[in-house]
Amino acid sequence: MKEDLRGGATGLREPTRAWVTQCALSRICGVCEGGLGRPIAFLGSPVEQDRNQFHQPPMHLACAEDVRLGDHVIVVTAGFDFIRPDRDDPDQSPRFEPNSAL
């Protein structure tokens, strides 16, 4: 069961550069802020799924299911790469690439 460190808060935070970097480097869930194990879930649009690049930070599968809306898709993986854009990158947002889909 996931640990709720946000005092019952649910929902996605704005995926700011600082927030997604903290989630990636600390390996914490982007919803409940609890430590991540495996599997890891990513929530995003069908376009993000097709590109295999997500802007929302990693999360527990249960957390992703709790905040999923509309046409959002959930991709489950055992690991991910964190992409920090350089100045020549057309997408200036940090993003995540799942590397071992489950």
Phi, psi and omega in degrees: 000140181287150177264128181267106181262001183253020176064037178089359180293137177231158180112167182272139172275161173299128183282069178289159180305315181295318183293312182292327176294317178299316179298318181294310186285328179269354183052053176245155180290136179287355178251301186263350180069012175281159179298144180266139169245223175231144003282164177248139180244147172237138181245131181192187180278164174302328178295317178297320178297316179298323179278345186058041178220119184244142180264334175285146181291166179296156180207166173293151178301316180298322178294317179299318179295325180293327185255001181297132179231151170047236184268013177303144176247155176244127175247129182253135186215165175264345182198170181207159171253139178259122183257117174259116185291146171262179186294340180269355181285124181296332176260102186280003180269139172296149184208169185239139176239106175302137184242001178205079183301141178253000000 
